[in-house]
Amino acid sequence: MPKIPAAMKMDSRRSAPDAAFPKAEFLFRRVPLGLWDDASQPVEVNAVELPDISCGRSKYGHPEWLRLDRVNGNDRYFEGWGVIGFQVSDIPPERWDLGVFQFTFTPFHAPEEWNYPHSEIRVFAGERHIDLLDVLPEDIHLEWRELLLRHSRCS
Protein backbone atom coordinates (compact mmCIF):
# COMPACT_ATOMS: atom_id res chain seq x y z
CA MET A 1 0.00 0.00 0.00
CA PRO A 2 1.43 3.41 -0.94
CA LYS A 3 2.37 5.76 1.88
CA ILE A 4 1.63 9.46 1.99
CA PRO A 5 4.71 11.11 0.43
CA ALA A 6 6.68 13.64 2.47
CA ALA A 7 5.90 16.38 -0.08
CA MET A 8 2.18 15.93 0.64
CA LYS A 9 2.55 16.64 4.37
CA MET A 10 2.30 20.10 5.87
CA ASP A 11 5.49 19.80 7.97
CA SER A 12 7.26 23.17 7.96
CA ARG A 13 4.72 24.89 5.69
CA ARG A 14 2.74 26.35 8.56
CA SER A 15 2.22 29.72 6.96
CA ALA A 16 -1.24 31.02 6.12
CA PRO A 17 -3.14 29.13 3.43
CA ASP A 18 -2.35 30.24 -0.12
CA ALA A 19 -5.37 32.26 -1.25
CA ALA A 20 -4.07 32.91 -4.79
CA PHE A 21 -5.70 30.55 -7.30
CA PRO A 22 -4.53 31.27 -10.86
CA LYS A 23 -7.29 30.63 -13.41
CA ALA A 24 -5.17 27.96 -15.18
CA GLU A 25 -4.48 25.97 -11.99
CA PHE A 26 -6.09 22.53 -11.79
CA LEU A 27 -8.11 21.18 -8.90
CA PHE A 28 -8.55 17.41 -8.56
CA ARG A 29 -11.27 15.33 -6.92
CA ARG A 30 -11.36 11.64 -6.01
CA VAL A 31 -14.39 9.86 -7.51
CA PRO A 32 -15.67 6.35 -6.71
CA LEU A 33 -15.79 4.28 -9.89
CA GLY A 34 -19.39 3.36 -9.03
CA LEU A 35 -20.28 6.93 -10.07
CA TRP A 36 -18.23 6.61 -13.23
CA ASP A 37 -19.27 3.42 -15.01
CA ASP A 38 -17.78 4.28 -18.41
CA ALA A 39 -14.62 6.38 -18.71
CA SER A 40 -15.79 7.57 -22.15
CA GLN A 41 -18.90 9.08 -20.54
CA PRO A 42 -19.22 12.02 -18.15
CA VAL A 43 -18.97 11.38 -14.43
CA GLU A 44 -22.31 11.17 -12.62
CA VAL A 45 -23.38 14.44 -11.04
CA ASN A 46 -23.37 12.87 -7.55
CA ALA A 47 -19.55 12.71 -7.71
CA VAL A 48 -19.57 16.40 -6.80
CA GLU A 49 -21.39 17.57 -3.69
CA LEU A 50 -21.92 21.01 -2.26
CA PRO A 51 -21.07 22.75 -0.07
CA ASP A 52 -17.32 22.64 0.56
CA ILE A 53 -16.22 20.21 -2.16
CA SER A 54 -12.93 18.66 -1.13
CA CYS A 55 -10.20 18.94 -3.80
CA GLY A 56 -6.44 18.87 -4.21
CA ARG A 57 -4.45 21.70 -5.79
CA SER A 58 -2.11 21.03 -8.70
CA LYS A 59 0.20 23.78 -7.42
CA TYR A 60 1.06 21.64 -4.38
CA GLY A 61 0.42 18.07 -5.48
CA HIS A 62 -0.24 15.42 -8.09
CA PRO A 63 -3.61 13.99 -9.15
CA GLU A 64 -2.58 10.54 -7.88
CA TRP A 65 -2.29 11.95 -4.34
CA LEU A 66 -6.08 12.21 -4.25
CA ARG A 67 -6.15 8.41 -3.92
CA LEU A 68 -4.23 8.73 -0.63
CA ASP A 69 -5.67 9.70 2.72
CA ARG A 70 -4.91 9.29 6.40
CA VAL A 71 -7.78 7.54 8.22
CA ASN A 72 -7.59 6.88 11.97
CA GLY A 73 -3.80 7.30 11.91
CA ASN A 74 -3.30 4.90 8.99
CA ASP A 75 -2.47 5.69 5.39
CA ARG A 76 -5.21 4.54 3.05
CA TYR A 77 -5.08 4.08 -0.73
CA PHE A 78 -8.37 4.35 -2.63
CA GLU A 79 -7.55 1.78 -5.31
CA GLY A 80 -10.97 1.52 -6.92
CA TRP A 81 -11.36 5.24 -7.38
CA GLY A 82 -10.62 7.61 -10.25
CA VAL A 83 -9.59 11.26 -10.24
CA ILE A 84 -11.20 14.09 -12.18
CA GLY A 85 -9.69 17.52 -12.69
CA PHE A 86 -10.87 20.94 -13.72
CA GLN A 87 -9.27 24.35 -13.93
CA VAL A 88 -10.12 27.15 -11.52
CA SER A 89 -11.52 29.06 -14.50
CA ASP A 90 -14.03 26.19 -14.98
CA ILE A 91 -15.68 26.78 -11.60
CA PRO A 92 -19.03 28.46 -12.23
CA PRO A 93 -18.56 31.63 -10.14
CA GLU A 94 -22.19 32.39 -9.35
CA ARG A 95 -25.78 31.22 -9.67
CA TRP A 96 -28.97 33.15 -9.03
CA ASP A 97 -32.16 31.82 -7.46
CA LEU A 98 -35.38 33.52 -8.60
CA GLY A 99 -33.26 36.39 -9.92
CA VAL A 100 -32.91 37.65 -6.34
CA PHE A 101 -30.62 35.43 -4.28
CA GLN A 102 -27.03 35.24 -5.43
CA PHE A 103 -24.79 32.31 -4.56
CA THR A 104 -21.06 32.53 -5.24
CA PHE A 105 -18.55 29.67 -5.46
CA THR A 106 -14.92 30.20 -4.51
CA PRO A 107 -11.88 27.93 -4.11
CA PHE A 108 -10.10 28.02 -0.74
CA HIS A 109 -6.81 26.44 0.24
CA ALA A 110 -7.58 24.44 3.42
CA PRO A 111 -4.35 22.53 4.16
CA GLU A 112 -4.40 19.59 6.53
CA GLU A 113 -1.48 18.09 8.44
CA TRP A 114 -1.28 15.04 6.13
CA ASN A 115 -2.61 16.77 3.03
CA TYR A 116 -1.12 20.20 2.36
CA PRO A 117 -2.73 20.49 -1.14
CA HIS A 118 -6.24 20.07 0.34
CA SER A 119 -8.65 22.74 -0.82
CA GLU A 120 -12.39 23.27 -0.94
CA ILE A 121 -14.85 25.02 -3.19
CA ARG A 122 -17.05 26.95 -0.80
CA VAL A 123 -20.51 28.42 -1.35
CA PHE A 124 -21.60 31.83 -0.13
CA ALA A 125 -24.94 33.61 0.04
CA GLY A 126 -23.80 37.20 0.11
CA GLU A 127 -21.05 37.28 2.76
CA ARG A 128 -22.39 34.21 4.61
CA HIS A 129 -20.63 30.88 4.11
CA ILE A 130 -23.18 28.14 3.47
CA ASP A 131 -22.24 25.00 5.30
CA LEU A 132 -25.47 23.00 5.09
CA LEU A 133 -26.74 21.40 1.91
CA ASP A 134 -30.38 22.14 2.71
CA VAL A 135 -29.74 25.91 2.58
CA LEU A 136 -28.74 25.78 -1.11
CA PRO A 137 -31.77 25.35 -3.40
CA GLU A 138 -31.70 21.92 -5.07
CA ASP A 139 -31.98 23.32 -8.61
CA ILE A 140 -28.94 25.57 -8.00
CA HIS A 141 -27.06 22.63 -6.47
CA LEU A 142 -27.77 20.40 -9.50
CA GLU A 143 -27.17 23.07 -12.16
CA TRP A 144 -23.82 24.13 -10.66
CA ARG A 145 -22.54 20.54 -10.42
CA GLU A 146 -23.57 19.80 -14.02
CA LEU A 147 -21.78 22.93 -15.25
CA LEU A 148 -18.59 22.03 -13.38
CA LEU A 149 -18.58 18.43 -14.61
CA ARG A 150 -18.91 19.54 -18.25
CA HIS A 151 -15.35 20.88 -17.92
CA SER A 152 -13.84 18.05 -15.89
CA ARG A 153 -11.19 15.75 -17.28
CA CYS A 154 -10.38 12.24 -16.08
CA SER A 155 -7.07 11.02 -14.74
N, C-alpha and C positions, 0 to 999 in steps of 0.2 A: 504494500500500500504506500503510495507517495506521501511524503511528509511536507508540511508547509515549509516552503523555502525561506531562508533568512531574509531575502529581499522583500518578502510579503509582510513581514512583521513590522510593527511600529518602532520598536527598539528606541534609538536615539532621536527619532523624528517626532519629538513631542511639541513641536511648534503648533500654532493655530492651524486648523484645517485650511486647505488651499481652496479659496473661493473662486479662483479664476478658471473658467471652463471655456477654452477656445471652441469656436463653432465646429471645427474639424475634428475635435477629440472624440474618440469612441467610448461608449459605455457598453458594458457587457452584462448579460443576465443569464443565469443558469435556468434551464428549462427541462422538466421531466419529459422523457421521450413519449410518455403516454399522452401528452398534449401536442405531440408533433409526430403523427403517424407516418407521414411521407415527407422526406426531406425536400422533395421537389414542390411541395405545397406550403402555403403560409402556415405559421405556427398558430395554434388555436388562441383565441383572444384571452382565455383564462390563464395563459402563461404570464400575463402582465396584470398585476393587481394594484389598485390605488387604495389608500394613499401610501406614500413613502416606499416606492418601489426600490428594492435593494439591487444595487448594480456594482460593478467594478470599473475603475477608471483605467483607460489605456495608458495614461500618462505615468501611472505608478505600477502597472502590472500587465500580465498577459491574459488572454481569454481563458486559457487552460486553468488558471488559478481559480476561476469561478467554480470548478469542480472540487475544490478543496475547502474544508471548513474545520473549525475546532468545535467539537461537541462534547460537553462534559469532560473537558480536559484531554480529549483524544482527537488526533487528526482523523478526519473522515474524507474519503474520496467518493464522489458521486459518479460512479462508473456509468450507470445507465441514463445519464443526463447529457443534453446538448447545451450549447452556448449560442445565444443570439447577440448581435451587436447592432448598434445604431449610433449615428453621430449626434452630438449635442444639438446641432442645427435641425435634426429630425424631430426633436421633442416639440410637439404642438404647444406653443407658449400660453395659449389661453382658450377658453371656451365660455360661451355665454348661455345662461339659462333664462328663457323667456325674455331675452333681450335686456334684462335688468341686472341679473346677478353674474358677476364676472369671477371666474376661477382661473388662477394662473398656475403654471407648472414650471418648477425651477429645480435644476440639479444642485445638490449640496454634497460636499465632501464630508463624510462622517466616518473617519478612520476608527478602526478597532484595534486592540492590542495585537491580535493575530491576523489582521486583515487591513493593512494600511490603505489599500486602494478603495476600500468600501465607500460607497456613495449612495445617495438616495435621490429620487425625484419626488419632491414634495409638492403638495397642493395647498393653495392659499385662496381664501375668500376674502378679498381686500387684503388687510394686513394680518388676518388671523390664519394660522396654520391649521389645516384640517387634519385631524388624526383619527377620525372615525369614518369608516366606509359609508355608514348610513346618512352622513351629512351631505355627501356628494350625490346629486341626483343620478339615478341609474342610467338615464340616456346620455348624460355627459360622461359618466364613467365608461360606458361602452364605446361611445364615439371616439373618445380620446385614445383608448387602447387600440382600436382599429386603425386610427391614423398613425400611431407610433409603429405598429407592426407592419404597416405597408412599407416602411423604410428599413426594417430590420434585415440583417444578413445572418446566415448561419455559419457556425464555426465547428 
